[in-house]
Amino acid sequence: MKYLFAPYSLALLAKENGFDEPCIAEYYIGGSKGTLGSPENPSFNICPDILDENPTYNMNGLKNYIAAPLYAQLTDWFREKHGIELSIKSWKDPQDPLIYLYSLKKLGNPSTFKFDFKFKTYYEALNTALTEAFKLITKDKQI
């Protein structure tokens, strides 16, 4: 369960970049400084209506709440809304331990994995790929 949901830092980037999909969990950041539920230490909660027949939980519209998307929701959102596909690949070199690489590409273009960024875990590579994807759509907004 640890790696189902994107961490708070990515959830915040998602909100800032227009992610508005319903999520089954949330981060609460309305607490006093230094307490659980503060922006420095957000609390993670499963949304109370997830068992409803038609849950439509989108906390990004409410003050002090950030929607906590699943990793799959973010990768789908990038592909469907922005035409960006993320890929993670493992690589084993005889001189190196197992490493992970990522690729970002526009749909329909070939993948290119960069060897200048090597990660020890799959989720380090995925978090970096998502962060870089947010930079791409932020850059597109500024043009």
Beta strands, then each sheet from edge to edge (+ up, - down):
strand 1: 25-28
strand 2: 43-46
strand 3: 65-67
strand 4: 84-91
strand 5: 99-106
sheet 1: 2+ 1- 3+
sheet 2: 4+ 5-
end
